[in-house]
């Protein structure tokens, strides 16, 4: 029995994004929700288990990135610290033309994401078991992406060091933040500039039935990230650039 009400998901996407889901997309989100709840009984993937909350706080929230995305054919997106696939998997379901890499350091979450990719038969998507600090220094990934996204991974002064090395010059960072977004951005501005970024916008987001503030922090990659960043694993979190 599907856990989501297709009409409610459709209405939420329509009201927030002005978009309509196809029948295939609705079925994909239903399958994803079923899998998330089934796996969550064995491994801790999410504290959000009510169908309506999965719909809004996971799926629709992830898709709000599209409000800031002007996509071209062949665009590459990397989702850092994807967890159970958010926001990368919903974005791939909604925009199949995106070439997507999901990055996660926790093995059980990597296995879940691979299960969803296989179950939904998604092409043009890879799940990588790695830390962001290592990937940012890997020539295959460094400064290679048009879009670099993250949701609920770290405070923005730390997150900037994870994300900016992965964006190509001309690429865009989208950091999904809650009510602390404005304060985090203020604390991170010096680090963002040092790492080759320029703050474009702090965009407020409203979700149905959610009272808490949401923001998209949009950062343009305008210059190459200096060599030596990101620093080795664990150091960005211990010594954020803005306070070092």
C-alpha positions as CSV (number, residue, x, y, z in Angstrom):
1,X,0.0,0.0,0.0
2,X,1.6,3.3,-1.0
3,X,2.4,5.6,2.0
4,X,1.9,8.9,0.0
5,X,-1.3,10.4,-1.3
6,X,-0.4,11.3,-4.9
7,X,-2.9,14.2,-5.0
8,X,-1.3,15.8,-1.9
9,X,2.2,15.5,-3.3
10,X,1.1,16.9,-6.6
11,X,-0.6,19.8,-4.9
12,X,2.4,20.6,-2.8
13,X,4.8,20.6,-5.8
14,X,2.3,22.7,-7.7
15,X,1.9,25.3,-4.9
16,X,5.6,25.7,-4.1
17,X,7.2,25.2,-7.5
18,X,4.5,25.8,-10.0
19,X,5.3,22.4,-11.5
20,X,3.3,19.2,-12.2
21,X,4.6,15.7,-11.6
22,X,4.1,13.1,-14.3
23,X,2.5,9.8,-13.4
24,X,5.9,8.1,-13.6
25,X,7.4,10.7,-11.2
26,X,4.5,10.3,-8.7
27,X,5.0,6.5,-8.8
28,X,8.8,7.0,-8.3
29,X,8.2,9.2,-5.2
30,X,5.7,6.7,-3.8
31,X,8.3,3.9,-4.3
32,X,11.0,6.0,-2.7
33,X,8.8,6.7,0.4
34,X,8.0,3.0,0.8
35,X,11.6,2.1,0.6
36,X,12.6,4.8,3.1
37,X,10.2,3.6,5.7
38,X,11.0,-0.1,5.1
39,X,14.8,0.5,5.5
40,X,14.2,2.9,8.4
41,X,12.8,0.1,10.5
42,X,16.3,-1.6,10.4
43,X,18.7,1.3,10.0
44,X,18.3,4.9,11.2
45,X,17.8,7.0,8.0
46,X,15.3,9.6,9.1
47,X,13.4,10.8,12.1
48,X,10.6,11.9,9.7
49,X,8.2,9.0,9.2
50,X,4.7,10.5,8.8
51,X,3.7,10.3,5.1
52,X,2.8,14.0,4.9
53,X,6.1,15.0,6.5
54,X,8.1,12.8,4.1
55,X,6.3,14.5,1.3
56,X,6.9,18.1,2.4
57,X,10.0,18.0,4.6
58,X,12.0,15.6,2.4
59,X,10.6,15.6,-1.2
60,X,9.2,19.1,-1.7
61,X,12.0,20.7,0.4
62,X,14.6,19.0,-1.8
63,X,12.8,20.2,-4.9
64,X,12.9,23.8,-3.8
65,X,16.5,23.8,-5.2
66,X,14.9,24.0,-8.6
67,X,13.7,27.5,-7.8
68,X,17.3,28.6,-8.1
69,X,18.4,26.4,-11.0
70,X,18.5,27.3,-14.7
71,X,19.4,23.9,-16.1
72,X,21.1,23.1,-19.4
73,X,21.4,19.7,-21.0
74,X,24.3,17.8,-19.6
75,X,24.6,19.8,-16.4
76,X,26.5,18.0,-13.6
77,X,25.2,18.1,-10.0
78,X,26.9,16.8,-6.9
79,X,25.0,16.3,-3.6
80,X,27.4,16.4,-0.6
81,X,26.3,14.5,2.5
82,X,23.2,13.2,0.8
83,X,22.1,11.0,3.7
84,X,19.1,9.1,2.4
85,X,19.3,10.9,-0.9
86,X,18.2,14.4,-0.2
87,X,18.1,16.6,-2.2
88,X,19.9,14.8,-5.0
89,X,17.5,11.9,-5.6
90,X,14.3,14.0,-5.7
91,X,16.1,16.4,-8.1
92,X,17.1,13.5,-10.4
93,X,13.5,12.1,-10.4
94,X,12.2,15.6,-11.3
95,X,14.9,16.5,-13.8
96,X,16.2,13.2,-15.4
97,X,18.6,15.1,-17.7
98,X,20.8,16.0,-14.7
99,X,24.0,14.0,-14.3
100,X,24.1,13.4,-10.6
101,X,26.7,12.3,-8.0
102,X,25.5,11.5,-4.5
103,X,28.3,11.7,-1.8
104,X,27.9,10.1,1.6
105,X,30.4,8.9,4.2
106,X,28.1,6.5,6.1
107,X,27.9,3.1,4.6
108,X,24.3,2.2,5.5
109,X,23.1,5.4,3.8
110,X,25.3,4.7,0.7
111,X,23.7,1.3,0.5
112,X,20.2,2.7,0.7
113,X,20.8,5.3,-2.0
114,X,22.2,2.6,-4.3
115,X,19.0,0.5,-3.5
116,X,16.8,3.5,-4.6
117,X,18.9,4.1,-7.8
118,X,18.6,0.4,-8.8
119,X,15.0,0.1,-7.8
120,X,14.0,3.1,-9.8
121,X,16.3,2.2,-12.7
122,X,17.8,5.7,-12.7
123,X,20.5,6.4,-15.3
124,X,23.2,9.1,-15.1
125,X,23.5,8.9,-11.3
126,X,26.4,7.6,-9.2
127,X,26.6,7.0,-5.4
128,X,30.1,7.6,-4.0
129,X,31.1,6.4,-0.5
130,X,33.6,9.2,0.5
131,X,34.2,12.2,2.6
132,X,33.8,15.6,1.0
133,X,37.3,16.6,2.0
134,X,38.8,13.7,0.0
135,X,36.6,14.3,-3.0
136,X,37.4,18.0,-3.2
137,X,41.1,17.1,-3.7
138,X,40.3,14.3,-6.3
139,X,41.1,15.6,-9.8
140,X,38.0,13.7,-11.1
141,X,35.8,15.8,-8.9
142,X,37.6,19.0,-8.1
143,X,36.1,22.0,-9.8
144,X,34.0,19.7,-12.0
145,X,30.4,20.5,-11.2
146,X,27.8,23.0,-12.5
147,X,25.7,22.6,-9.3
148,X,26.9,21.7,-5.8
149,X,24.1,21.1,-3.3
150,X,23.9,20.2,0.4
151,X,21.1,19.9,2.9
152,X,21.6,19.7,6.7
153,X,25.3,18.8,6.6
154,X,27.3,21.3,8.5
155,X,27.3,25.0,9.5
156,X,28.0,27.3,6.5
157,X,31.5,28.3,7.5
158,X,32.4,24.6,7.4
159,X,30.2,23.7,4.5
160,X,31.8,26.3,2.3
161,X,35.1,24.4,2.5
162,X,33.3,21.2,1.5
163,X,31.4,22.6,-1.4
164,X,33.3,25.3,-3.2
165,X,36.3,23.2,-4.3
166,X,33.8,20.9,-6.2
167,X,32.2,23.7,-8.2
168,X,33.6,24.7,-11.6
169,X,34.2,28.4,-12.2
170,X,30.7,29.7,-13.3
171,X,29.1,27.0,-11.2
172,X,26.7,27.5,-8.3
173,X,26.5,26.3,-4.7
174,X,23.0,25.8,-3.2
175,X,23.1,25.2,0.5
176,X,19.7,24.5,2.1
177,X,19.4,26.0,5.5
178,X,16.9,26.5,8.3
179,X,16.3,29.5,10.5
180,X,20.0,29.9,11.3
181,X,20.7,30.6,7.6
182,X,21.2,34.4,7.8
183,X,23.5,34.2,10.8
184,X,25.5,31.3,9.3
185,X,25.9,33.3,6.0
186,X,27.3,36.3,7.9
187,X,29.8,34.1,9.7
188,X,30.9,32.4,6.4
189,X,31.3,35.4,4.1
190,X,35.1,35.7,4.5
191,X,35.6,32.0,4.0
192,X,33.4,32.0,0.9
193,X,35.4,34.8,-0.6
194,X,38.7,33.1,0.2
195,X,37.6,29.9,-1.4
196,X,36.6,31.5,-4.7
197,X,32.9,32.2,-4.1
198,X,30.6,35.2,-4.2
199,X,27.3,35.3,-2.3
200,X,24.5,35.8,-4.8
201,X,21.4,35.6,-2.7
202,X,19.8,34.4,0.6
203,X,16.4,33.2,-0.7
204,X,13.6,32.6,1.8
205,X,11.5,29.4,1.1
206,X,8.1,28.6,2.4
207,X,6.8,25.0,2.7
208,X,3.2,24.0,3.2
209,X,2.4,23.1,6.9
210,X,6.0,24.0,8.0
211,X,6.3,27.0,10.3
212,X,10.1,27.1,10.5
213,X,12.0,29.4,8.3
214,X,13.8,27.9,5.3
215,X,16.5,29.4,3.1
216,X,18.5,28.7,0.0
217,X,22.0,30.1,0.2
218,X,23.2,30.7,-3.4
219,X,26.9,31.2,-4.0
220,X,28.5,31.7,-7.4
221,X,31.9,30.2,-8.0
222,X,33.9,33.1,-9.5
223,X,37.5,32.1,-9.0
224,X,39.5,28.9,-8.5
225,X,39.7,27.5,-5.0
226,X,43.3,27.9,-3.7
227,X,45.4,24.7,-3.4
228,X,45.3,23.2,0.0
229,X,41.5,23.4,0.3
230,X,39.7,21.5,1.4
231,X,42.0,20.7,4.3
232,X,42.3,17.1,5.4
233,X,39.3,15.2,6.8
234,X,38.0,16.6,10.1
235,X,40.0,19.9,10.0
236,X,37.3,22.1,8.4
237,X,34.9,21.1,11.2
238,X,37.4,21.6,14.0
239,X,38.9,24.9,12.6
240,X,36.4,26.7,10.4
241,X,38.1,29.2,8.1
242,X,36.0,32.1,9.4
243,X,37.3,31.6,12.9
244,X,40.8,30.4,12.3
